[in-house]
Amino acid sequence: MRKMRTDREDLPKIVASIMVAVPGLGLRTGLVYLRTKRRLRRNARSIMKGMIEGGLPEKMARRLADSYEEDLSVRNLMHRTGVFKG
């Protein structure tokens, strides 16, 4: 007759699986964030150049481009999700 496993017996395997998966997930998420941030920065510069060429004062174009770029900051993301209130 086969012995039934209890949840307590499975717990170490579950914890070990999580410990193995989490660092890789964190690394992949971090790399995607950095790649997206780099693209956003490049696009913000391009937008700023276009606004200046279109006749917008440089100071205002820079301010608008900076505002666009700040949308993806970790702090702003945390504020929007309600995780960080400071």
N, CA, C and O atoms as a Maestro MAE file, in Angstrom:
{
 s_m_m2io_version
 :::
 2.0.0
}

f_m_ct {
 s_m_title
 :::
 protein
 m_atom[344] {
  # First column is atom index #
  i_m_mmod_type
  r_m_x_coord
  r_m_y_coord
  r_m_z_coord
  i_m_residue_number
  s_m_chain_name
  s_m_pdb_residue_name
  s_m_pdb_atom_name
  i_m_atomic_number
  :::
  1 25 0.836 -1.182 0.000 1 A "MET " " N  " 7
  2 3 0.000 0.000 0.000 1 A "MET " " CA " 6
  3 2 0.879 1.242 0.000 1 A "MET " " C  " 6
  4 15 1.884 1.308 0.708 1 A "MET " " O  " 8
  5 25 0.490 2.220 -0.799 2 A "ARG " " N  " 7
  6 3 1.276 3.446 -0.942 2 A "ARG " " CA " 6
  7 2 0.910 4.444 0.141 2 A "ARG " " C  " 6
  8 15 -0.267 4.658 0.431 2 A "ARG " " O  " 8
  9 25 1.913 5.047 0.731 3 A "LYS " " N  " 7
  10 3 1.714 6.040 1.794 3 A "LYS " " CA " 6
  11 2 1.351 7.388 1.182 3 A "LYS " " C  " 6
  12 15 1.992 7.825 0.226 3 A "LYS " " O  " 8
  13 25 0.342 8.044 1.717 4 A "MET " " N  " 7
  14 3 -0.070 9.375 1.254 4 A "MET " " CA " 6
  15 2 0.862 10.415 1.864 4 A "MET " " C  " 6
  16 15 1.210 10.347 3.042 4 A "MET " " O  " 8
  17 25 1.250 11.361 1.052 5 A "ARG " " N  " 7
  18 3 2.118 12.438 1.552 5 A "ARG " " CA " 6
  19 2 1.265 13.541 2.137 5 A "ARG " " C  " 6
  20 15 0.172 13.826 1.649 5 A "ARG " " O  " 8
  21 25 1.768 14.150 3.174 6 A "THR " " N  " 7
  22 3 1.069 15.290 3.763 6 A "THR " " CA " 6
  23 2 1.686 16.573 3.232 6 A "THR " " C  " 6
  24 15 2.754 16.554 2.621 6 A "THR " " O  " 8
  25 25 1.018 17.669 3.466 7 A "ASP " " N  " 7
  26 3 1.533 18.965 3.029 7 A "ASP " " CA " 6
  27 2 2.855 19.297 3.710 7 A "ASP " " C  " 6
  28 15 3.722 19.929 3.107 7 A "ASP " " O  " 8
  29 25 3.010 18.883 4.941 8 A "ARG " " N  " 7
  30 3 4.255 19.162 5.668 8 A "ARG " " CA " 6
  31 2 5.455 18.494 5.019 8 A "ARG " " C  " 6
  32 15 6.556 19.044 5.023 8 A "ARG " " O  " 8
  33 25 5.247 17.328 4.469 9 A "GLU " " N  " 7
  34 3 6.350 16.622 3.816 9 A "GLU " " CA " 6
  35 2 6.736 17.302 2.501 9 A "GLU " " C  " 6
  36 15 7.894 17.233 2.090 9 A "GLU " " O  " 8
  37 25 5.792 17.949 1.848 10 A "ASP " " N  " 7
  38 3 6.055 18.631 0.577 10 A "ASP " " CA " 6
  39 2 6.679 20.007 0.778 10 A "ASP " " C  " 6
  40 15 7.303 20.536 -0.142 10 A "ASP " " O  " 8
  41 25 6.527 20.583 1.935 11 A "LEU " " N  " 7
  42 3 6.965 21.953 2.176 11 A "LEU " " CA " 6
  43 2 8.442 22.190 1.857 11 A "LEU " " C  " 6
  44 15 8.744 23.180 1.190 11 A "LEU " " O  " 8
  45 25 9.372 21.350 2.288 12 A "PRO " " N  " 7
  46 3 10.788 21.617 1.948 12 A "PRO " " CA " 6
  47 2 11.041 21.646 0.435 12 A "PRO " " C  " 6
  48 15 11.830 22.460 -0.045 12 A "PRO " " O  " 8
  49 25 10.382 20.771 -0.305 13 A "LYS " " N  " 7
  50 3 10.570 20.763 -1.754 13 A "LYS " " CA " 6
  51 2 9.989 22.023 -2.387 13 A "LYS " " C  " 6
  52 15 10.570 22.579 -3.319 13 A "LYS " " O  " 8
  53 25 8.854 22.467 -1.885 14 A "ILE " " N  " 7
  54 3 8.233 23.684 -2.404 14 A "ILE " " CA " 6
  55 2 9.130 24.885 -2.129 14 A "ILE " " C  " 6
  56 15 9.360 25.707 -3.016 14 A "ILE " " O  " 8
  57 25 9.632 24.986 -0.909 15 A "VAL " " N  " 7
  58 3 10.511 26.096 -0.543 15 A "VAL " " CA " 6
  59 2 11.787 26.070 -1.386 15 A "VAL " " C  " 6
  60 15 12.249 27.115 -1.843 15 A "VAL " " O  " 8
  61 25 12.350 24.896 -1.592 16 A "ALA " " N  " 7
  62 3 13.567 24.779 -2.402 16 A "ALA " " CA " 6
  63 2 13.297 25.204 -3.842 16 A "ALA " " C  " 6
  64 15 14.124 25.884 -4.450 16 A "ALA " " O  " 8
  65 25 12.157 24.814 -4.388 17 A "SER " " N  " 7
  66 3 11.811 25.205 -5.754 17 A "SER " " CA " 6
  67 2 11.693 26.717 -5.881 17 A "SER " " C  " 6
  68 15 12.164 27.305 -6.854 17 A "SER " " O  " 8
  69 25 11.071 27.333 -4.904 18 A "ILE " " N  " 7
  70 3 10.922 28.788 -4.914 18 A "ILE " " CA " 6
  71 2 12.280 29.466 -4.815 18 A "ILE " " C  " 6
  72 15 12.551 30.434 -5.526 18 A "ILE " " O  " 8
  73 25 13.135 28.956 -3.931 19 A "MET " " N  " 7
  74 3 14.460 29.555 -3.749 19 A "MET " " CA " 6
  75 2 15.294 29.462 -5.028 19 A "MET " " C  " 6
  76 15 16.114 30.339 -5.297 19 A "MET " " O  " 8
  77 25 15.089 28.413 -5.811 20 A "VAL " " N  " 7
  78 3 15.829 28.254 -7.064 20 A "VAL " " CA " 6
  79 2 15.266 29.180 -8.135 20 A "VAL " " C  " 6
  80 15 16.028 29.739 -8.924 20 A "VAL " " O  " 8
  81 25 13.945 29.355 -8.178 21 A "ALA " " N  " 7
  82 3 13.301 30.118 -9.253 21 A "ALA " " CA " 6
  83 2 13.392 31.626 -9.060 21 A "ALA " " C  " 6
  84 15 13.521 32.356 -10.043 21 A "ALA " " O  " 8
  85 25 13.331 32.111 -7.833 22 A "VAL " " N  " 7
  86 3 13.232 33.549 -7.577 22 A "VAL " " CA " 6
  87 2 14.451 34.345 -8.058 22 A "VAL " " C  " 6
  88 15 14.260 35.386 -8.686 22 A "VAL " " O  " 8
  89 25 15.672 33.921 -7.802 23 A "PRO " " N  " 7
  90 3 16.806 34.733 -8.296 23 A "PRO " " CA " 6
  91 2 16.805 34.889 -9.815 23 A "PRO " " C  " 6
  92 15 17.096 35.974 -10.318 23 A "PRO " " O  " 8
  93 25 16.486 33.838 -10.546 24 A "GLY " " N  " 7
  94 3 16.441 33.929 -12.004 24 A "GLY " " CA " 6
  95 2 15.342 34.865 -12.476 24 A "GLY " " C  " 6
  96 15 15.532 35.646 -13.408 24 A "GLY " " O  " 8
  97 25 14.203 34.780 -11.828 25 A "LEU " " N  " 7
  98 3 13.086 35.655 -12.175 25 A "LEU " " CA " 6
  99 2 13.441 37.116 -11.895 25 A "LEU " " C  " 6
  100 15 13.146 38.000 -12.699 25 A "LEU " " O  " 8
  101 25 14.073 37.358 -10.757 26 A "GLY " " N  " 7
  102 3 14.492 38.719 -10.416 26 A "GLY " " CA " 6
  103 2 15.510 39.263 -11.400 26 A "GLY " " C  " 6
  104 15 15.448 40.429 -11.791 26 A "GLY " " O  " 8
  105 25 16.442 38.417 -11.798 27 A "LEU " " N  " 7
  106 3 17.463 38.835 -12.759 27 A "LEU " " CA " 6
  107 2 16.841 39.164 -14.111 27 A "LEU " " C  " 6
  108 15 17.157 40.192 -14.711 27 A "LEU " " O  " 8
  109 25 15.954 38.290 -14.592 28 A "ARG " " N  " 7
  110 3 15.309 38.542 -15.884 28 A "ARG " " CA " 6
  111 2 14.464 39.813 -15.836 28 A "ARG " " C  " 6
  112 15 14.480 40.613 -16.772 28 A "ARG " " O  " 8
  113 25 13.730 39.993 -14.746 29 A "THR " " N  " 7
  114 3 12.900 41.189 -14.601 29 A "THR " " CA " 6
  115 2 13.766 42.446 -14.588 29 A "THR " " C  " 6
  116 15 13.417 43.452 -15.205 29 A "THR " " O  " 8
  117 25 14.890 42.385 -13.887 30 A "GLY " " N  " 7
  118 3 15.807 43.521 -13.836 30 A "GLY " " CA " 6
  119 2 16.392 43.848 -15.196 30 A "GLY " " C  " 6
  120 15 16.521 45.019 -15.551 30 A "GLY " " O  " 8
  121 25 16.745 42.835 -15.954 31 A "LEU " " N  " 7
  122 3 17.309 43.071 -17.284 31 A "LEU " " CA " 6
  123 2 16.270 43.674 -18.226 31 A "LEU " " C  " 6
  124 15 16.591 44.566 -19.012 31 A "LEU " " O  " 8
  125 25 15.035 43.196 -18.152 32 A "VAL " " N  " 7
  126 3 13.973 43.765 -18.987 32 A "VAL " " CA " 6
  127 2 13.742 45.223 -18.605 32 A "VAL " " C  " 6
  128 15 13.558 46.071 -19.478 32 A "VAL " " O  " 8
  129 25 13.749 45.520 -17.306 33 A "TYR " " N  " 7
  130 3 13.555 46.900 -16.847 33 A "TYR " " CA " 6
  131 2 14.671 47.806 -17.380 33 A "TYR " " C  " 6
  132 15 14.403 48.893 -17.893 33 A "TYR " " O  " 8
  133 25 15.918 47.351 -17.255 34 A "LEU " " N  " 7
  134 3 17.041 48.176 -17.722 34 A "LEU " " CA " 6
  135 2 16.996 48.396 -19.232 34 A "LEU " " C  " 6
  136 15 17.287 49.494 -19.706 34 A "LEU " " O  " 8
  137 25 16.636 47.372 -19.984 35 A "ARG " " N  " 7
  138 3 16.533 47.505 -21.433 35 A "ARG " " CA " 6
  139 2 15.425 48.501 -21.804 35 A "ARG " " C  " 6
  140 15 15.597 49.336 -22.691 35 A "ARG " " O  " 8
  141 25 14.304 48.397 -21.118 36 A "THR " " N  " 7
  142 3 13.188 49.309 -21.378 36 A "THR " " CA " 6
  143 2 13.553 50.734 -20.998 36 A "THR " " C  " 6
  144 15 13.204 51.678 -21.707 36 A "THR " " O  " 8
  145 25 14.254 50.893 -19.882 37 A "LYS " " N  " 7
  146 3 14.683 52.224 -19.430 37 A "LYS " " CA " 6
  147 2 15.633 52.856 -20.448 37 A "LYS " " C  " 6
  148 15 15.545 54.054 -20.717 37 A "LYS " " O  " 8
  149 25 16.534 52.062 -21.011 38 A "ARG " " N  " 7
  150 3 17.477 52.572 -22.014 38 A "ARG " " CA " 6
  151 2 16.728 53.044 -23.269 38 A "ARG " " C  " 6
  152 15 17.033 54.100 -23.822 38 A "ARG " " O  " 8
  153 25 15.744 52.247 -23.708 39 A "ARG " " N  " 7
  154 3 14.944 52.648 -24.869 39 A "ARG " " CA " 6
  155 2 14.166 53.929 -24.586 39 A "ARG " " C  " 6
  156 15 14.063 54.808 -25.441 39 A "ARG " " O  " 8
  157 25 13.626 54.020 -23.384 40 A "LEU " " N  " 7
  158 3 12.859 55.204 -22.997 40 A "LEU " " CA " 6
  159 2 13.749 56.442 -23.006 40 A "LEU " " C  " 6
  160 15 13.331 57.501 -23.476 40 A "LEU " " O  " 8
  161 25 14.964 56.321 -22.495 41 A "ARG " " N  " 7
  162 3 15.904 57.439 -22.471 41 A "ARG " " CA " 6
  163 2 16.259 57.883 -23.891 41 A "ARG " " C  " 6
  164 15 16.334 59.076 -24.187 41 A "ARG " " O  " 8
  165 25 16.475 56.895 -24.758 42 A "ARG " " N  " 7
  166 3 16.799 57.197 -26.159 42 A "ARG " " CA " 6
  167 2 15.620 57.906 -26.837 42 A "ARG " " C  " 6
  168 15 15.807 58.875 -27.573 42 A "ARG " " O  " 8
  169 25 14.408 57.410 -26.580 43 A "ASN " " N  " 7
  170 3 13.224 58.037 -27.165 43 A "ASN " " CA " 6
  171 2 13.003 59.449 -26.624 43 A "ASN " " C  " 6
  172 15 12.591 60.338 -27.369 43 A "ASN " " O  " 8
  173 25 13.271 59.661 -25.340 44 A "ALA " " N  " 7
  174 3 13.101 60.984 -24.747 44 A "ALA " " CA " 6
  175 2 14.040 61.983 -25.414 44 A "ALA " " C  " 6
  176 15 13.648 63.118 -25.686 44 A "ALA " " O  " 8
  177 25 15.282 61.566 -25.679 45 A "ARG " " N  " 7
  178 3 16.233 62.458 -26.379 45 A "ARG " " CA " 6
  179 2 15.740 62.774 -27.779 45 A "ARG " " C  " 6
  180 15 15.833 63.914 -28.234 45 A "ARG " " O  " 8
  181 25 15.216 61.766 -28.459 46 A "SER " " N  " 7
  182 3 14.713 61.960 -29.815 46 A "SER " " CA " 6
  183 2 13.516 62.918 -29.820 46 A "SER " " C  " 6
  184 15 13.418 63.797 -30.676 46 A "SER " " O  " 8
  185 25 12.621 62.740 -28.865 47 A "ILE " " N  " 7
  186 3 11.459 63.625 -28.751 47 A "ILE " " CA " 6
  187 2 11.908 65.056 -28.471 47 A "ILE " " C  " 6
  188 15 11.388 66.004 -29.060 47 A "ILE " " O  " 8
  189 25 12.876 65.204 -27.567 48 A "MET " " N  " 7
  190 3 13.365 66.536 -27.235 48 A "MET " " CA " 6
  191 2 13.974 67.221 -28.462 48 A "MET " " C  " 6
  192 15 13.706 68.396 -28.711 48 A "MET " " O  " 8
  193 25 14.783 66.496 -29.221 49 A "LYS " " N  " 7
  194 3 15.380 67.079 -30.429 49 A "LYS " " CA " 6
  195 2 14.306 67.498 -31.413 49 A "LYS " " C  " 6
  196 15 14.407 68.556 -32.034 49 A "LYS " " O  " 8
  197 25 13.270 66.668 -31.560 50 A "GLY " " N  " 7
  198 3 12.184 66.994 -32.476 50 A "GLY " " CA " 6
  199 2 11.421 68.233 -32.041 50 A "GLY " " C  " 6
  200 15 11.040 69.059 -32.870 50 A "GLY " " O  " 8
  201 25 11.195 68.360 -30.725 51 A "MET " " N  " 7
  202 3 10.489 69.545 -30.224 51 A "MET " " CA " 6
  203 2 11.316 70.808 -30.436 51 A "MET " " C  " 6
  204 15 10.772 71.854 -30.792 51 A "MET " " O  " 8
  205 25 12.620 70.718 -30.221 52 A "ILE " " N  " 7
  206 3 13.491 71.883 -30.415 52 A "ILE " " CA " 6
  207 2 13.522 72.270 -31.892 52 A "ILE " " C  " 6
  208 15 13.452 73.450 -32.236 52 A "ILE " " O  " 8
  209 25 13.629 71.255 -32.765 53 A "GLU " " N  " 7
  210 3 13.621 71.538 -34.206 53 A "GLU " " CA " 6
  211 2 12.275 72.112 -34.647 53 A "GLU " " C  " 6
  212 15 12.200 72.864 -35.619 53 A "GLU " " O  " 8
  213 25 11.213 71.751 -33.922 54 A "GLY " " N  " 7
  214 3 9.888 72.268 -34.243 54 A "GLY " " CA " 6
  215 2 9.628 73.661 -33.715 54 A "GLY " " C  " 6
  216 15 8.575 74.238 -33.985 54 A "GLY " " O  " 8
  217 25 10.576 74.213 -32.963 55 A "GLY " " N  " 7
  218 3 10.459 75.589 -32.505 55 A "GLY " " CA " 6
  219 2 10.151 75.759 -31.024 55 A "GLY " " C  " 6
  220 15 9.996 76.891 -30.565 55 A "GLY " " O  " 8
  221 25 10.057 74.685 -30.267 56 A "LEU " " N  " 7
  222 3 9.807 74.794 -28.832 56 A "LEU " " CA " 6
  223 2 11.094 75.220 -28.130 56 A "LEU " " C  " 6
  224 15 12.167 74.728 -28.483 56 A "LEU " " O  " 8
  225 25 11.021 76.112 -27.154 57 A "PRO " " N  " 7
  226 3 12.235 76.510 -26.434 57 A "PRO " " CA " 6
  227 2 12.912 75.288 -25.796 57 A "PRO " " C  " 6
  228 15 12.247 74.363 -25.330 57 A "PRO " " O  " 8
  229 25 14.247 75.310 -25.790 58 A "GLU " " N  " 7
  230 3 15.013 74.162 -25.307 58 A "GLU " " CA " 6
  231 2 14.677 73.795 -23.865 58 A "GLU " " C  " 6
  232 15 14.573 72.617 -23.525 58 A "GLU " " O  " 8
  233 25 14.509 74.810 -23.023 59 A "LYS " " N  " 7
  234 3 14.221 74.554 -21.612 59 A "LYS " " CA " 6
  235 2 12.898 73.787 -21.441 59 A "LYS " " C  " 6
  236 15 12.817 72.848 -20.649 59 A "LYS " " O  " 8
  237 25 11.880 74.193 -22.183 60 A "MET " " N  " 7
  238 3 10.580 73.537 -22.093 60 A "MET " " CA " 6
  239 2 10.641 72.128 -22.696 60 A "MET " " C  " 6
  240 15 10.048 71.193 -22.158 60 A "MET " " O  " 8
  241 25 11.358 71.982 -23.811 61 A "ALA " " N  " 7
  242 3 11.510 70.675 -24.446 61 A "ALA " " CA " 6
  243 2 12.220 69.706 -23.514 61 A "ALA " " C  " 6
  244 15 11.847 68.537 -23.420 61 A "ALA " " O  " 8
  245 25 13.245 70.198 -22.825 62 A "ARG " " N  " 7
  246 3 13.986 69.354 -21.895 62 A "ARG " " CA " 6
  247 2 13.094 68.932 -20.731 62 A "ARG " " C  " 6
  248 15 13.136 67.782 -20.293 62 A "ARG " " O  " 8
  249 25 12.292 69.864 -20.235 63 A "ARG " " N  " 7
  250 3 11.391 69.568 -19.119 63 A "ARG " " CA " 6
  251 2 10.358 68.499 -19.522 63 A "ARG " " C  " 6
  252 15 10.084 67.570 -18.762 63 A "ARG " " O  " 8
  253 25 9.800 68.645 -20.711 64 A "LEU " " N  " 7
  254 3 8.825 67.661 -21.193 64 A "LEU " " CA " 6
  255 2 9.466 66.291 -21.418 64 A "LEU " " C  " 6
  256 15 8.873 65.266 -21.085 64 A "LEU " " O  " 8
  257 25 10.665 66.274 -21.977 65 A "ALA " " N  " 7
  258 3 11.366 65.010 -22.206 65 A "ALA " " CA " 6
  259 2 11.720 64.338 -20.873 65 A "ALA " " C  " 6
  260 15 11.614 63.118 -20.743 65 A "ALA " " O  " 8
  261 25 12.138 65.133 -19.892 66 A "ASP " " N  " 7
  262 3 12.446 64.577 -18.569 66 A "ASP " " CA " 6
  263 2 11.202 63.998 -17.915 66 A "ASP " " C  " 6
  264 15 11.260 62.948 -17.275 66 A "ASP " " O  " 8
  265 25 10.075 64.685 -18.079 67 A "SER " " N  " 7
  266 3 8.818 64.192 -17.531 67 A "SER " " CA " 6
  267 2 8.438 62.865 -18.176 67 A "SER " " C  " 6
  268 15 7.978 61.950 -17.494 67 A "SER " " O  " 8
  269 25 8.628 62.760 -19.475 68 A "TYR " " N  " 7
  270 3 8.349 61.523 -20.200 68 A "TYR " " CA " 6
  271 2 9.245 60.397 -19.688 68 A "TYR " " C  " 6
  272 15 8.789 59.271 -19.492 68 A "TYR " " O  " 8
  273 25 10.513 60.709 -19.476 69 A "GLU " " N  " 7
  274 3 11.478 59.693 -19.040 69 A "GLU " " CA " 6
  275 2 11.215 59.222 -17.609 69 A "GLU " " C  " 6
  276 15 11.464 58.061 -17.286 69 A "GLU " " O  " 8
  277 25 10.720 60.101 -16.761 70 A "GLU " " N  " 7
  278 3 10.482 59.743 -15.359 70 A "GLU " " CA " 6
  279 2 9.320 58.777 -15.165 70 A "GLU " " C  " 6
  280 15 9.173 58.195 -14.090 70 A "GLU " " O  " 8
  281 25 8.498 58.601 -16.189 71 A "ASP " " N  " 7
  282 3 7.346 57.710 -16.064 71 A "ASP " " CA " 6
  283 2 7.735 56.283 -15.716 71 A "ASP " " C  " 6
  284 15 6.938 55.569 -15.109 71 A "ASP " " O  " 8
  285 25 8.920 55.850 -16.076 72 A "LEU " " N  " 7
  286 3 9.331 54.477 -15.833 72 A "LEU " " CA " 6
  287 2 10.263 54.330 -14.633 72 A "LEU " " C  " 6
  288 15 10.892 53.282 -14.485 72 A "LEU " " O  " 8
  289 25 10.372 55.326 -13.787 73 A "SER " " N  " 7
  290 3 11.254 55.182 -12.633 73 A "SER " " CA " 6
  291 2 10.634 54.214 -11.627 73 A "SER " " C  " 6
  292 15 9.411 54.130 -11.514 73 A "SER " " O  " 8
  293 25 11.462 53.500 -10.912 74 A "VAL " " N  " 7
  294 3 10.985 52.533 -9.924 74 A "VAL " " CA " 6
  295 2 10.153 53.240 -8.861 74 A "VAL " " C  " 6
  296 15 9.126 52.718 -8.427 74 A "VAL " " O  " 8
  297 25 10.579 54.397 -8.449 75 A "ARG " " N  " 7
  298 3 9.848 55.142 -7.416 75 A "ARG " " CA " 6
  299 2 8.437 55.495 -7.891 75 A "ARG " " C  " 6
  300 15 7.475 55.330 -7.141 75 A "ARG " " O  " 8
  301 25 8.307 55.982 -9.134 76 A "ASN " " N  " 7
  302 3 6.980 56.302 -9.665 76 A "ASN " " CA " 6
  303 2 6.117 55.063 -9.811 76 A "ASN " " C  " 6
  304 15 4.919 55.106 -9.533 76 A "ASN " " O  " 8
  305 25 6.712 53.959 -10.245 77 A "LEU " " N  " 7
  306 3 5.944 52.709 -10.360 77 A "LEU " " CA " 6
  307 2 5.425 52.264 -9.002 77 A "LEU " " C  " 6
  308 15 4.289 51.803 -8.891 77 A "LEU " " O  " 8
  309 25 6.248 52.400 -7.972 78 A "MET " " N  " 7
  310 3 5.833 51.997 -6.634 78 A "MET " " CA " 6
  311 2 4.728 52.925 -6.101 78 A "MET " " C  " 6
  312 15 3.799 52.473 -5.432 78 A "MET " " O  " 8
  313 25 4.838 54.211 -6.402 79 A "HIS " " N  " 7
  314 3 3.791 55.154 -5.986 79 A "HIS " " CA " 6
  315 2 2.455 54.792 -6.645 79 A "HIS " " C  " 6
  316 15 1.408 54.783 -5.998 79 A "HIS " " O  " 8
  317 25 2.518 54.497 -7.940 80 A "ARG " " N  " 7
  318 3 1.280 54.197 -8.687 80 A "ARG " " CA " 6
  319 2 0.629 52.909 -8.210 80 A "ARG " " C  " 6
  320 15 -0.598 52.814 -8.209 80 A "ARG " " O  " 8
  321 25 1.410 51.917 -7.805 81 A "THR " " N  " 7
  322 3 0.834 50.659 -7.355 81 A "THR " " CA " 6
  323 2 0.446 50.691 -5.881 81 A "THR " " C  " 6
  324 15 -0.198 49.766 -5.387 81 A "THR " " O  " 8
  325 25 0.836 51.750 -5.181 82 A "GLY " " N  " 7
  326 3 0.466 51.881 -3.781 82 A "GLY " " CA " 6
  327 2 1.427 51.190 -2.831 82 A "GLY " " C  " 6
  328 15 1.161 51.129 -1.631 82 A "GLY " " O  " 8
  329 25 2.545 50.664 -3.340 83 A "VAL " " N  " 7
  330 3 3.520 49.966 -2.494 83 A "VAL " " CA " 6
  331 2 4.299 50.946 -1.635 83 A "VAL " " C  " 6
  332 15 4.591 50.672 -0.472 83 A "VAL " " O  " 8
  333 25 4.631 52.085 -2.214 84 A "PHE " " N  " 7
  334 3 5.500 53.054 -1.556 84 A "PHE " " CA " 6
  335 2 4.715 54.343 -1.338 84 A "PHE " " C  " 6
  336 15 4.157 54.908 -2.278 84 A "PHE " " O  " 8
  337 25 4.678 54.792 -0.112 85 A "LYS " " N  " 7
  338 3 3.953 56.032 0.189 85 A "LYS " " CA " 6
  339 2 4.877 56.975 0.928 85 A "LYS " " C  " 6
  340 15 4.745 57.168 2.137 85 A "LYS " " O  " 8
  341 25 5.797 57.553 0.212 86 A "GLY " " N  " 7
  342 3 6.742 58.433 0.868 86 A "GLY " " CA " 6
  343 2 7.298 59.479 -0.032 86 A "GLY " " C  " 6
  344 15 8.114 60.294 0.399 86 A "GLY " " O  " 8
  :::
 }
 m_bond[343] {
  # First column is bond index #
  i_m_from
  i_m_to
  i_m_order
  :::
  1 1 2 1
  2 2 3 1
  3 3 4 2
  4 3 5 1
  5 5 6 1
  6 6 7 1
  7 7 8 2
  8 7 9 1
  9 9 10 1
  10 10 11 1
  11 11 12 2
  12 11 13 1
  13 13 14 1
  14 14 15 1
  15 15 16 2
  16 15 17 1
  17 17 18 1
  18 18 19 1
  19 19 20 2
  20 19 21 1
  21 21 22 1
  22 22 23 1
  23 23 24 2
  24 23 25 1
  25 25 26 1
  26 26 27 1
  27 27 28 2
  28 27 29 1
  29 29 30 1
  30 30 31 1
  31 31 32 2
  32 31 33 1
  33 33 34 1
  34 34 35 1
  35 35 36 2
  36 35 37 1
  37 37 38 1
  38 38 39 1
  39 39 40 2
  40 39 41 1
  41 41 42 1
  42 42 43 1
  43 43 44 2
  44 43 45 1
  45 45 46 1
  46 46 47 1
  47 47 48 2
  48 47 49 1
  49 49 50 1
  50 50 51 1
  51 51 52 2
  52 51 53 1
  53 53 54 1
  54 54 55 1
  55 55 56 2
  56 55 57 1
  57 57 58 1
  58 58 59 1
  59 59 60 2
  60 59 61 1
  61 61 62 1
  62 62 63 1
  63 63 64 2
  64 63 65 1
  65 65 66 1
  66 66 67 1
  67 67 68 2
  68 67 69 1
  69 69 70 1
  70 70 71 1
  71 71 72 2
  72 71 73 1
  73 73 74 1
  74 74 75 1
  75 75 76 2
  76 75 77 1
  77 77 78 1
  78 78 79 1
  79 79 80 2
  80 79 81 1
  81 81 82 1
  82 82 83 1
  83 83 84 2
  84 83 85 1
  85 85 86 1
  86 86 87 1
  87 87 88 2
  88 87 89 1
  89 89 90 1
  90 90 91 1
  91 91 92 2
  92 91 93 1
  93 93 94 1
  94 94 95 1
  95 95 96 2
  96 95 97 1
  97 97 98 1
  98 98 99 1
  99 99 100 2
  100 99 101 1
  101 101 102 1
  102 102 103 1
  103 103 104 2
  104 103 105 1
  105 105 106 1
  106 106 107 1
  107 107 108 2
  108 107 109 1
  109 109 110 1
  110 110 111 1
  111 111 112 2
  112 111 113 1
  113 113 114 1
  114 114 115 1
  115 115 116 2
  116 115 117 1
  117 117 118 1
  118 118 119 1
  119 119 120 2
  120 119 121 1
  121 121 122 1
  122 122 123 1
  123 123 124 2
  124 123 125 1
  125 125 126 1
  126 126 127 1
  127 127 128 2
  128 127 129 1
  129 129 130 1
  130 130 131 1
  131 131 132 2
  132 131 133 1
  133 133 134 1
  134 134 135 1
  135 135 136 2
  136 135 137 1
  137 137 138 1
  138 138 139 1
  139 139 140 2
  140 139 141 1
  141 141 142 1
  142 142 143 1
  143 143 144 2
  144 143 145 1
  145 145 146 1
  146 146 147 1
  147 147 148 2
  148 147 149 1
  149 149 150 1
  150 150 151 1
  151 151 152 2
  152 151 153 1
  153 153 154 1
  154 154 155 1
  155 155 156 2
  156 155 157 1
  157 157 158 1
  158 158 159 1
  159 159 160 2
  160 159 161 1
  161 161 162 1
  162 162 163 1
  163 163 164 2
  164 163 165 1
  165 165 166 1
  166 166 167 1
  167 167 168 2
  168 167 169 1
  169 169 170 1
  170 170 171 1
  171 171 172 2
  172 171 173 1
  173 173 174 1
  174 174 175 1
  175 175 176 2
  176 175 177 1
  177 177 178 1
  178 178 179 1
  179 179 180 2
  180 179 181 1
  181 181 182 1
  182 182 183 1
  183 183 184 2
  184 183 185 1
  185 185 186 1
  186 186 187 1
  187 187 188 2
  188 187 189 1
  189 189 190 1
  190 190 191 1
  191 191 192 2
  192 191 193 1
  193 193 194 1
  194 194 195 1
  195 195 196 2
  196 195 197 1
  197 197 198 1
  198 198 199 1
  199 199 200 2
  200 199 201 1
  201 201 202 1
  202 202 203 1
  203 203 204 2
  204 203 205 1
  205 205 206 1
  206 206 207 1
  207 207 208 2
  208 207 209 1
  209 209 210 1
  210 210 211 1
  211 211 212 2
  212 211 213 1
  213 213 214 1
  214 214 215 1
  215 215 216 2
  216 215 217 1
  217 217 218 1
  218 218 219 1
  219 219 220 2
  220 219 221 1
  221 221 222 1
  222 222 223 1
  223 223 224 2
  224 223 225 1
  225 225 226 1
  226 226 227 1
  227 227 228 2
  228 227 229 1
  229 229 230 1
  230 230 231 1
  231 231 232 2
  232 231 233 1
  233 233 234 1
  234 234 235 1
  235 235 236 2
  236 235 237 1
  237 237 238 1
  238 238 239 1
  239 239 240 2
  240 239 241 1
  241 241 242 1
  242 242 243 1
  243 243 244 2
  244 243 245 1
  245 245 246 1
  246 246 247 1
  247 247 248 2
  248 247 249 1
  249 249 250 1
  250 250 251 1
  251 251 252 2
  252 251 253 1
  253 253 254 1
  254 254 255 1
  255 255 256 2
  256 255 257 1
  257 257 258 1
  258 258 259 1
  259 259 260 2
  260 259 261 1
  261 261 262 1
  262 262 263 1
  263 263 264 2
  264 263 265 1
  265 265 266 1
  266 266 267 1
  267 267 268 2
  268 267 269 1
  269 269 270 1
  270 270 271 1
  271 271 272 2
  272 271 273 1
  273 273 274 1
  274 274 275 1
  275 275 276 2
  276 275 277 1
  277 277 278 1
  278 278 279 1
  279 279 280 2
  280 279 281 1
  281 281 282 1
  282 282 283 1
  283 283 284 2
  284 283 285 1
  285 285 286 1
  286 286 287 1
  287 287 288 2
  288 287 289 1
  289 289 290 1
  290 290 291 1
  291 291 292 2
  292 291 293 1
  293 293 294 1
  294 294 295 1
  295 295 296 2
  296 295 297 1
  297 297 298 1
  298 298 299 1
  299 299 300 2
  300 299 301 1
  301 301 302 1
  302 302 303 1
  303 303 304 2
  304 303 305 1
  305 305 306 1
  306 306 307 1
  307 307 308 2
  308 307 309 1
  309 309 310 1
  310 310 311 1
  311 311 312 2
  312 311 313 1
  313 313 314 1
  314 314 315 1
  315 315 316 2
  316 315 317 1
  317 317 318 1
  318 318 319 1
  319 319 320 2
  320 319 321 1
  321 321 322 1
  322 322 323 1
  323 323 324 2
  324 323 325 1
  325 325 326 1
  326 326 327 1
  327 327 328 2
  328 327 329 1
  329 329 330 1
  330 330 331 1
  331 331 332 2
  332 331 333 1
  333 333 334 1
  334 334 335 1
  335 335 336 2
  336 335 337 1
  337 337 338 1
  338 338 339 1
  339 339 340 2
  340 339 341 1
  341 341 342 1
  342 342 343 1
  343 343 344 2
  :::
 }
}
